[in-house]
Amino acid sequence: MVAAVLRELREETGLEGICGPLVGWVERMGIDHHYVIADFRVDVLVDEPLVAGTDADLVAWVPFDRLGVTDLVDGLAMFLEDNGVVPPGLFVL
């Protein structure tokens, strides 16, 4: 999984890093798919500009105080709160 985390970091942001501990995981299921998404803490090695992957229009660092007004993928706000990544009450869920 560590190799997959670092590969995805590179593919989705253009950055290199060191994989840290598992933050949490979620399942997303539909009629034609079943995803298990595992999220890890990562330390970025060099502060370089972000480069969006081929499957994304945009990639950006978003400060915690801007997350509440940022368009996030469905379920991400709840995941971040439930797993202690952001302070409780940051989002109006």
Rosetta constraint file for C-alpha pairs under 8 A:
AtomPair CA 1 CA 5 HARMONIC 6.17 0.50
AtomPair CA 2 CA 6 HARMONIC 6.32 0.50
AtomPair CA 2 CA 19 HARMONIC 6.10 0.50
AtomPair CA 3 CA 7 HARMONIC 6.06 0.50
AtomPair CA 4 CA 8 HARMONIC 6.04 0.50
AtomPair CA 5 CA 9 HARMONIC 6.13 0.50
AtomPair CA 5 CA 19 HARMONIC 6.83 0.50
AtomPair CA 5 CA 40 HARMONIC 7.52 0.50
AtomPair CA 6 CA 10 HARMONIC 6.21 0.50
AtomPair CA 6 CA 16 HARMONIC 6.99 0.50
AtomPair CA 6 CA 17 HARMONIC 6.53 0.50
AtomPair CA 6 CA 18 HARMONIC 7.22 0.50
AtomPair CA 6 CA 19 HARMONIC 6.67 0.50
AtomPair CA 7 CA 11 HARMONIC 6.09 0.50
AtomPair CA 8 CA 12 HARMONIC 5.74 0.50
AtomPair CA 9 CA 13 HARMONIC 5.72 0.50
AtomPair CA 9 CA 14 HARMONIC 6.87 0.50
AtomPair CA 9 CA 15 HARMONIC 6.17 0.50
AtomPair CA 9 CA 16 HARMONIC 6.85 0.50
AtomPair CA 9 CA 17 HARMONIC 7.52 0.50
AtomPair CA 10 CA 14 HARMONIC 4.43 0.50
AtomPair CA 10 CA 15 HARMONIC 4.89 0.50
AtomPair CA 10 CA 16 HARMONIC 5.82 0.50
AtomPair CA 11 CA 53 HARMONIC 5.62 0.50
AtomPair CA 12 CA 51 HARMONIC 7.23 0.50
AtomPair CA 12 CA 52 HARMONIC 5.66 0.50
AtomPair CA 12 CA 53 HARMONIC 4.28 0.50
AtomPair CA 12 CA 54 HARMONIC 7.74 0.50
AtomPair CA 12 CA 56 HARMONIC 7.91 0.50
AtomPair CA 12 CA 59 HARMONIC 7.94 0.50
AtomPair CA 13 CA 50 HARMONIC 5.16 0.50
AtomPair CA 13 CA 51 HARMONIC 4.84 0.50
AtomPair CA 13 CA 52 HARMONIC 5.32 0.50
AtomPair CA 13 CA 53 HARMONIC 6.23 0.50
AtomPair CA 13 CA 59 HARMONIC 6.84 0.50
AtomPair CA 14 CA 50 HARMONIC 6.03 0.50
AtomPair CA 14 CA 51 HARMONIC 5.17 0.50
AtomPair CA 14 CA 52 HARMONIC 7.28 0.50
AtomPair CA 14 CA 53 HARMONIC 7.61 0.50
AtomPair CA 15 CA 44 HARMONIC 6.92 0.50
AtomPair CA 15 CA 45 HARMONIC 7.80 0.50
AtomPair CA 15 CA 46 HARMONIC 7.53 0.50
AtomPair CA 15 CA 48 HARMONIC 7.06 0.50
AtomPair CA 15 CA 50 HARMONIC 6.93 0.50
AtomPair CA 16 CA 44 HARMONIC 6.04 0.50
AtomPair CA 16 CA 45 HARMONIC 5.87 0.50
AtomPair CA 16 CA 46 HARMONIC 7.16 0.50
AtomPair CA 17 CA 42 HARMONIC 6.25 0.50
AtomPair CA 17 CA 43 HARMONIC 5.36 0.50
AtomPair CA 17 CA 44 HARMONIC 4.20 0.50
AtomPair CA 17 CA 45 HARMONIC 4.91 0.50
AtomPair CA 17 CA 46 HARMONIC 7.89 0.50
AtomPair CA 18 CA 42 HARMONIC 5.60 0.50
AtomPair CA 18 CA 43 HARMONIC 5.18 0.50
AtomPair CA 18 CA 44 HARMONIC 6.52 0.50
AtomPair CA 18 CA 45 HARMONIC 7.07 0.50
AtomPair CA 19 CA 40 HARMONIC 6.90 0.50
AtomPair CA 19 CA 41 HARMONIC 6.44 0.50
AtomPair CA 19 CA 42 HARMONIC 4.70 0.50
AtomPair CA 19 CA 43 HARMONIC 6.64 0.50
AtomPair CA 20 CA 40 HARMONIC 6.12 0.50
AtomPair CA 20 CA 41 HARMONIC 4.86 0.50
AtomPair CA 20 CA 42 HARMONIC 5.17 0.50
AtomPair CA 20 CA 43 HARMONIC 7.08 0.50
AtomPair CA 21 CA 40 HARMONIC 5.58 0.50
AtomPair CA 21 CA 41 HARMONIC 5.68 0.50
AtomPair CA 21 CA 42 HARMONIC 7.97 0.50
AtomPair CA 22 CA 38 HARMONIC 7.21 0.50
AtomPair CA 22 CA 39 HARMONIC 5.99 0.50
AtomPair CA 22 CA 40 HARMONIC 4.28 0.50
AtomPair CA 22 CA 41 HARMONIC 6.46 0.50
AtomPair CA 23 CA 38 HARMONIC 7.74 0.50
AtomPair CA 23 CA 39 HARMONIC 5.49 0.50
AtomPair CA 23 CA 40 HARMONIC 5.01 0.50
AtomPair CA 23 CA 41 HARMONIC 6.32 0.50
AtomPair CA 23 CA 83 HARMONIC 6.50 0.50
AtomPair CA 23 CA 85 HARMONIC 7.96 0.50
AtomPair CA 24 CA 38 HARMONIC 6.07 0.50
AtomPair CA 24 CA 39 HARMONIC 5.57 0.50
AtomPair CA 24 CA 40 HARMONIC 7.20 0.50
AtomPair CA 24 CA 83 HARMONIC 6.40 0.50
AtomPair CA 25 CA 36 HARMONIC 7.06 0.50
AtomPair CA 25 CA 37 HARMONIC 5.43 0.50
AtomPair CA 25 CA 38 HARMONIC 4.31 0.50
AtomPair CA 25 CA 39 HARMONIC 5.95 0.50
AtomPair CA 26 CA 36 HARMONIC 5.88 0.50
AtomPair CA 26 CA 37 HARMONIC 5.31 0.50
AtomPair CA 26 CA 38 HARMONIC 6.72 0.50
AtomPair CA 27 CA 34 HARMONIC 7.11 0.50
AtomPair CA 27 CA 35 HARMONIC 5.55 0.50
AtomPair CA 27 CA 36 HARMONIC 4.52 0.50
AtomPair CA 27 CA 37 HARMONIC 6.16 0.50
AtomPair CA 28 CA 33 HARMONIC 7.84 0.50
AtomPair CA 28 CA 34 HARMONIC 5.78 0.50
AtomPair CA 28 CA 35 HARMONIC 5.05 0.50
AtomPair CA 28 CA 36 HARMONIC 6.52 0.50
AtomPair CA 28 CA 37 HARMONIC 7.81 0.50
AtomPair CA 29 CA 33 HARMONIC 5.59 0.50
AtomPair CA 29 CA 34 HARMONIC 4.29 0.50
AtomPair CA 29 CA 35 HARMONIC 6.22 0.50
AtomPair CA 30 CA 34 HARMONIC 6.35 0.50
AtomPair CA 50 CA 59 HARMONIC 6.57 0.50
AtomPair CA 50 CA 60 HARMONIC 6.87 0.50
AtomPair CA 51 CA 59 HARMONIC 6.71 0.50
AtomPair CA 52 CA 56 HARMONIC 5.84 0.50
AtomPair CA 52 CA 57 HARMONIC 6.59 0.50
AtomPair CA 52 CA 58 HARMONIC 5.56 0.50
AtomPair CA 52 CA 59 HARMONIC 5.03 0.50
AtomPair CA 53 CA 57 HARMONIC 7.89 0.50
AtomPair CA 62 CA 66 HARMONIC 6.30 0.50
AtomPair CA 62 CA 67 HARMONIC 6.46 0.50
AtomPair CA 63 CA 67 HARMONIC 6.62 0.50
AtomPair CA 64 CA 68 HARMONIC 7.89 0.50
AtomPair CA 64 CA 86 HARMONIC 7.03 0.50
AtomPair CA 65 CA 90 HARMONIC 7.88 0.50
AtomPair CA 66 CA 70 HARMONIC 6.30 0.50
AtomPair CA 67 CA 71 HARMONIC 8.00 0.50
AtomPair CA 67 CA 90 HARMONIC 7.98 0.50
AtomPair CA 67 CA 91 HARMONIC 7.81 0.50
AtomPair CA 68 CA 90 HARMONIC 6.64 0.50
AtomPair CA 68 CA 91 HARMONIC 5.39 0.50
AtomPair CA 68 CA 92 HARMONIC 7.66 0.50
AtomPair CA 72 CA 76 HARMONIC 6.39 0.50
AtomPair CA 72 CA 77 HARMONIC 7.19 0.50
AtomPair CA 75 CA 79 HARMONIC 6.21 0.50
AtomPair CA 76 CA 80 HARMONIC 6.09 0.50
AtomPair CA 77 CA 81 HARMONIC 6.37 0.50
AtomPair CA 77 CA 91 HARMONIC 6.80 0.50
AtomPair CA 77 CA 93 HARMONIC 7.88 0.50
AtomPair CA 78 CA 82 HARMONIC 5.88 0.50
AtomPair CA 78 CA 93 HARMONIC 7.38 0.50
AtomPair CA 79 CA 83 HARMONIC 6.01 0.50
AtomPair CA 80 CA 84 HARMONIC 6.25 0.50
AtomPair CA 80 CA 85 HARMONIC 4.99 0.50
AtomPair CA 80 CA 86 HARMONIC 5.79 0.50
AtomPair CA 81 CA 85 HARMONIC 6.09 0.50
AtomPair CA 81 CA 86 HARMONIC 5.49 0.50
AtomPair CA 81 CA 87 HARMONIC 6.68 0.50
AtomPair CA 81 CA 88 HARMONIC 5.88 0.50
AtomPair CA 81 CA 89 HARMONIC 7.85 0.50
AtomPair CA 81 CA 90 HARMONIC 7.87 0.50
AtomPair CA 84 CA 88 HARMONIC 7.63 0.50
AtomPair CA 86 CA 90 HARMONIC 7.01 0.50
